[in-house]
Amino acid sequence: KAVVSTQSTGCLVYKNGTDGKIIMGFAIFVFTYDMKSGKKMYLEDLFVKEKYRKQGIGSKLWSALTVKCKENSCSFLEFSVLNWNKNAIEFYCNRGCQNYTQSKNKQVYRFVTGNS
């Protein structure tokens, strides 16, 4: 028996336009599967450094993510947002995202390995 690994993770990086040496923001994602809908993209993190916010970088990263999601035949892009992060909630709602917390009737569990 073998475990087969495929290219299922990715990272989009936004760098400054002058020399490309400064990372201004990034998005980390993974392709996975949903039992009902098939292939999906899970966004682990979309982050823009504070001093570069409100310049459209988050929107550009989001746009690139949605293109990649569609190009890879994903049914949807899923992610979590902390309750206190009102700016992120507003950002995603302004881009047509819907909060499925209540309607999906799910509980999230975590197994802690003790390795951290």
N, C-alpha and C positions, 0 to 999 in steps of 0.2 A: 504494500500500500504506500502511496506517495501523496504528499501535499503539493499541489500545483499552484505556483504563484503567477499572477498575471499583472500587467501594468494597470493598477487600479487607483493609484493616488496621483495627485498633481498639485502644482503650486503656480499661481500666476503672480508675477512680481511687477510692480510699477516703479520705474527708476526715473531720476531727473533727466530731462531732455538734453542738457548741455554735454555732459560727459558720461552719463549712465552709471556713475559710481555710487550715487546715493539712492538707497532703497527708501521710497516714500510710502509704500503700502504693499500689501500682499493678500492673497486669498489661497487658503489651503483646502483641498477637497478630496473626496474619495468616491469612486463609483462602487455602488453596492446594489442589492436587489430588494424589492418589496414583494411580499408573497402575492399580493393582489394585482399590482400594477407593473411588475417587471423591473427593469433596470432603472435606477435612480442615481442622482448625484447628492452626496451629503456634504454640505459646506461646514467644515470644522471651524474656520475662522476667516473673517474678512477684516483687515486691520489697516488703518491709515495713521501714520504718526501724527500726533496732535498738531504740530506746527504746519502740517500740509493739509489739514482738513478744510472743508468748505471751498475747495478748489476744483471739485469735480473728479477727483481721483477715485473715490469710492464708487461713483457712478460708472466710471470707465472699467473698473475691475468687475463690477456687477454685470455690466453689459457683456464683457468677455466671458464671464462665467455662464451666463444664459446661452450665449452662442455655443460654447463648448458642450453644455448640457444637451442642446438640440442636436448638435453635430454627432453626438454619441448616442442618439436615440433614447435618451432618458425620458421617463414618464413625468418626472418632476424633480425639483431641486428642494431639498429639505435642510433645515438648520434649526438651531436653538438660539434664543436670545434671553439673557438674564433679565428678570423682571425690572430691575432698577435702571437698565440701560434704555432710557426713553428715547435718546437720539437714534439708537440703532433700530428700535421699534418703529419710529417715525420714518426712518430711511427705507426700511423694507416695505412698510405699508404704502408709502408713496410710489413704490415700484410694483404695486399690484399683488403683493404677497398677502396671504390670509393666515390668521392665527388658528391653528387646528387643535390647540391644547385641549379644549373641552369636547369638541365634536368627534375626535378620534378615539375617545374613551380608552386611552392607553395609560399604563404606568411605566415609568422608567426605572430600571434597576441597574446596579453597578456591582461588579465583583472586584474587590480590592485585593491585589496580589501581595501587597506588602513590599514591593520592589521600589517604591518611590520614597 
